[in-house]
């Protein structure tokens, strides 16, 4: 009887052409993802640009302690967690709902038009998206203020980007609008794999379309949903960077917009505190890995996990 390693070797030999196709991707990952990882060592150094990498003085956890005692810590962590949770709570189920709705559309022309319209924002850069949103919400020429004033809902145009209470709503809405269409592609593909005979049998038993979605479609695509949920939980500290950097240009919004990534850019990189920036980034990465591991362990109980 062959040992597991021997069986694995035989399978790889039989799939040599497929394994050969994977090699370029593995090489790229190794070069651009693993080799640069030695750079995290500067989180434990007082790194100076131009000095030899290993000649910088080692300072242990000095930069981590500086971050944990920073006056901005509470604001940064609060904004990161709240924005991430809002993106997860609203942005994660949104493409699933869109995919379920599109699957119920029988007029193919209308379905293709909706898909194209919802996919398009994903392929636009955040610079373009930010410009569109800023123009729509501007005081002078903004269509939103024009409608609000025209309907006598407000007396004066609202300067949305100067009021902190509006920022989270603007940010989350913009993110959902940009990504909902593209994120629904995977779920549409999963729904397409559902056996049509299940729907026919349910229809003959008198199940409504809503019950068919609840009892057939959702359970069938649940493994895909769980996998993406695990990945989303592992990225909960990735509250965003480009979107916040572009939409929160007003310094008055910093109390609700400053997250870990923007804080690293503003304090660490812009002020040339590279060791400090690396320490904060490493802290975020470690927490993300822990959360990903916990989410995967919980999901494993349902029979669907990454590993």
N, C-alpha and C positions, 0 to 999 in steps of 0.2 A: 504494500500500500504506500502510495506516495505521500510524503510529508507536505504540510501546507506551503512551505517555501518552494518545494519542487513543483507543486501544482501551479503556483503563481508564476514560476519561471516558464513552465510549458505554455501557459496562457499568453504570456508576454511574447514568447517566440512565435506563436500562431498569429498574434496581432502585431507583428513587427512593423507593418506599414502604418498602422494607426499610431503606434508608439513613436514612430519616426516623425510623424506630424506634430507630436506634442513637444518634441525636443526644442524647437525654436522658442516656444512660449516659456519653457522652463529656463532656458538660457537668459531670456529677457527679464524674467522675474528674479533670477539670481543676481544679474548685473545691477538692476535698478531698484530692487527691494531688499536684498540681503547684504550685498557688499556695503552699501551706505550705512548699514545699521551700526557700524562701529562708531559713527558720529554721535550716538547717544552718550558716549563717554564724556563729552564736554559738559554734560549736566552735572558732573562731579568735579569739574575743573573751573578755574577762572580763566576762561579761554580769551585770548587776545588775537585779533586778526593779524596775520603775517608771521606769527610765531610758529615754531615747530609744534606739531600736534601733541607730541608726548613730552614736550618741555614745559607745558603749562602747569602751574601748581594745582595739586589735588586738594579739594576743599570738602570732600564728603557730601553731606546732605545740606550744605549751606543754602543752596538756591531753593531747595524744596522747603526748607524752614522759612526762607524769605517769602515764598508764595503763601504758605499757610498763615503767616502773620501780616500779610499785605492788607491794607485798609480796604482794598477793592474786592477782597476774596468773597465776602458774602454776596455782594451785588453780582459779581461774575458767575458764581456758582448758582445763585438763584435764577438769573436770566437763562443760563445754559440749561438747567433742569426744566424750567417752566416751558421755554420755547421748544425744547426737545419733546417733552410730553405732549404739548399741543400739536406738534407736527405728527407725532405718532398716533395720537387719539383721533385726529381729523384726517391727516394725510394718508395713513395706512389703510383704513377701510374705504376711502373714497374711490380708488381705482377698482376695488372689488365690486362696489355698488355699480360703478359705471359699466364694468364688464357684464354684470348680470343684466343690467338694463339693455345694453346693446345686443345681448344674446336673445332678448325677447323681441327685438325689432325684426319684422318680416319683410319690410320694404328695403331691398338691398341698396338701392341708390341713396336713400336717406341714411342708412347705416354707414355707408362709405363716406358720405359727406361729414357726418358727425365724427367719425373716427379721424378723418383728415384734420378737421378743425381742432380736435382735442390733442392730436399728436403734435401739431405744428409748434406750439410754444416750447416744447422740449428741445427743439433744434435751434432755438434762438439763444444767444448768449445772455447772461444776466445784465450786461450793459444795455442791450436793447430792451429787455423786459423791464428793467429799472427805469429806463427813459419813458416807456409807455405808461407805466404806473404813475410816475411822477407827473407826467403831462395830464393824465386823467384826473389826478387829485389836486392839481395846481389851483391856486386861488384865482388867477386871472383868466386862464383859458381852459380850465378843467371841465370835462363833461359832467363829472359827478356833481361838482358845485353848481353847474348850470342847471342840472335837473332839480337839485334840492331847492335852489332859489326860485326856479320857474314854477315849482309846485307849492311854493310858500311854506316849505317844511323848515327852512331856516331863513332868518332875515339877512344875514351877511354870510359870504363865502367862508368856509372853514379851512384854516391852514392845517391840514391833516398831519403834515410832517413836522409840526412844532408842538404837538400835543402828545405827550408820552402815552396816554391812555389808549390811543388809537393804533400805536405801532404794532403791537402783537397781532391784532386783527388784520392789519394790512399785510404783514409779513406772512402769516399763515395762509391767508386767502391767495396771495400771489404764488406761494409755493405749490399749493394744491392746483391752481389753474395751470401752472407751468408743467407739472409732472403727472397729473392724473391720467392723461391720455396714453402716454408712453408706458407708464407703470401698469396699465390695464392690459397690455399686449400679452403678458405671460398668463394672466388669468383667463383671457379669451382663448388662448391656446389650450389651457387646461380644460376649459368648458367644452371645447370642440372635441375633446377625447371622451366625453361622456357617451355611453351607449344609448343611442336613440330609442332602443326598445324599452329602456327603463321608463322614459317619458310616455311612450305609448301604453305601457301597462298601467302606469299611474293614472293616465287620462281615462282609460277604460274603467278604472276603479272609482272614478269620480273626483280625483284630486284636481284642485284648481291650479292655475299657473303658479300662484304664490306658494302653494304647498309643494309643488314639484321643485321649485327653487330651494325651499327649506329642507325638504326630505331627500332630494336626489343631487341637485347641483352642488350645493354647499358641502355636504359630506364627501362628495367625490373629489372636489378640488381642495379639501382641507389639508392634505399633505403639503401641497404647494404653499398654501397660506401659512402653515406653521413654519416652514423653512424660511420664508421671507420675514415672518414675525421674529424669528430668532436673530436674523441678520439685523433687523431694525432695532431690536433691544440692545444688541451689541454696539449699535451706533447711536445710542441715546445721548451721549455727550457730544455728538457732532451736531450742534444746534445750527450750524451754518457759518459761512464766511463771506462768500461773494454776495449773496443776497443781502446780508446785513450790512456789509461794507458799502454797498451801493444805495440801499434804501435809507440807511441811517447816517447820512452825511451831516445832519444837524447835530452839533455837540450836545444840544439840549436833550437828545434822546438817549444819551449814553447810559442813563440810569436804568433803561429798559432794554437796551440793545447790546451792551457790552457782554460778550460771551467769551469762552476760553480761547477760541481761535482768533477773534478780533483783539482780545487782550494780549495774546502772544505777539501778534503782528504789531500792535501799537506800543507796548511796553518793551517787548523783547527785541524785535527785529528793527523797528524804526529807531529805537534808542541804542542800538548796537549791543544789547545785553543778550548775546547769543547763548551763553550758558544758562541764563535764567529762562529764556524762551524754550530751550531744549528740556529743562527740568519740568516746566509746566506741561509741555507736550508729552513727555514721558509719563507723567502722572496721569494724564488723560488716557493715554494708550493702555496703561496697566489696568485702570478702572474699567475700560471698555472690554478688555479681554476677560476680566473677572465676570462682568455682567453677561458676556456672550457665553461663557462656560456654564454659568448658573441657568441661563435660559435654555441652553442645549440639554442640560441635565433634567430640567423639568419637562421639556418636550419629549425626551427619550421615553418617559413613562407612557406617552400616548402612542409610541411606536414610530414616531417621525422625528428624526434629528439629523444634524449635520454629521455627527460622528458617534 
